[in-house]
Amino acid sequence: MPDGPANEFRFDSVDDVRDRLRKVDYLSDEGIAGIVYLADRLGKPILVEGPAGTGKTQLAKSVAEITNARLIRLQCYEGLDESKALYEWNYKKQLLRIQASKADGDSTGWDQIEEDIFSDDFLLTRPLLEAIRAEDPVVLLIDEVDRVEVETEALLLEILSDYQVSIPELGTITARQIPLVFLTSNNTRELSEALKRRCLFLHIDYPDMEREKEIVLTKVPDISESLADQVARIVRSIRQLELKKSPSVSETLDWARTLMLLGVEKVDAEVATSTANILLKYQTDIAKANKELSNEASTVNRAAK
């Protein structure tokens, strides 16, 4: 654990993590709860990889909720730089300060003006610096870190190693407390070894059928166990196809809510194919899945009888 920032443990045990996450409707397994517990105890960030829509971002949000911490989110994208991720100086305000000094005939020397304009009053904090400077408990979410260029990852290394930021004009700013840090990745590119070394690793894949059924029962009010079971079985069969984009857990939930709104109790072939666009977002995937949806819906209904 790095020296400097104070750290108060948030969780008593792995079971404590899992139980508290369940209370906010995040159904974690032993692996997820274990990594969150270790990250808290070791003061290390978590790199969460896996397909889109498997609950990576929601994990950070849920941990923030159960720890009563403020969630600070940095949404990554191609072209993200220091001025949007870390900090930048308020150049307009600095220029006005310089112009005001000249207009007033201020005899203050340049050294004094420079010290003034490179102070906190002229600093615009971005998510990374905001998390470091926070005095209240913080969960820092660095979302979709695989979208930034390799060079941009260097911005993160000092923060993830020592929980500090170096600003040439102000010196080194060290965190007052260790935030819980989550970096999510959809694995669109390989992350640097330097970044990975600083993190605990967690892979979140699509849930197995029973766990997805439990998620549906938890997240979709008043759904019957029979319909939740049909939904989980059909989605599992679709994910086994070669698709451009498999249905995410959030899309499973959208489909379950759609079926509830339509008053569906049993998913037959007609219902499955007519609502396939809720699960799938590419026409080629929908066409490929229609046959499977028809077959699986028939199988599920026979099993339910």
Stockholm file with secondary structure:
# STOCKHOLM 1.0

chainA/1-305         MPDGPANEFRFDSVDDVRDRLRKVDYLSDEGIAGIVYLADRLGKPILVEGPAGTGKTQLAKSVAEITNARLIRLQCYEGLDESKALYEWNYKKQLLRIQASKADGDSTGWDQIEEDIFSDDFLLTRPLLEAIRAEDPVVLLIDEVDRVEVETEALLLEILSDYQVSIPELGTITARQIPLVFLTSNNTRELSEALKRRCLFLHIDYPDMEREKEIVLTKVPDISESLADQVARIVRSIRQLELKKSPSVSETLDWARTLMLLGVEKVDAEVATSTANILLKYQTDIAKANKELSNEASTVNRAAK
#=GR chainA/1-305 SS CCSSSBCCCCCSSHHHHHHHHHHTTCCCCHHHHHHHHHHHHHTCCEEEECSTTSSHHHHHHHHHHHTTCEEEEEECCTTCCHHHHTEEECHHHHHHHHHHHHHTTCCCCHHHHHHHHTSGGGEEECHHHHHHHCSSCEEEEEETGGGSCHHHHHHHHHHHHHSEEEETTTEEEECSBCCEEEEEECCSSCCCHHHHHTSEEEECCCCCHHHHHHHHHHHSTTCCHHHHHHHHHHHHHHHTSCCSSCCCHHHHHHHHHHHHHTTCSSCCHHHHHHTHHHHCCSHHHHHHHHHHHHHHHHHHHHHHC
#=GC SS_cons         CCSSSBCCCCCSSHHHHHHHHHHTTCCCCHHHHHHHHHHHHHTCCEEEECSTTSSHHHHHHHHHHHTTCEEEEEECCTTCCHHHHTEEECHHHHHHHHHHHHHTTCCCCHHHHHHHHTSGGGEEECHHHHHHHCSSCEEEEEETGGGSCHHHHHHHHHHHHHSEEEETTTEEEECSBCCEEEEEECCSSCCCHHHHHTSEEEECCCCCHHHHHHHHHHHSTTCCHHHHHHHHHHHHHHHTSCCSSCCCHHHHHHHHHHHHHTTCSSCCHHHHHHTHHHHCCSHHHHHHHHHHHHHHHHHHHHHHC
//
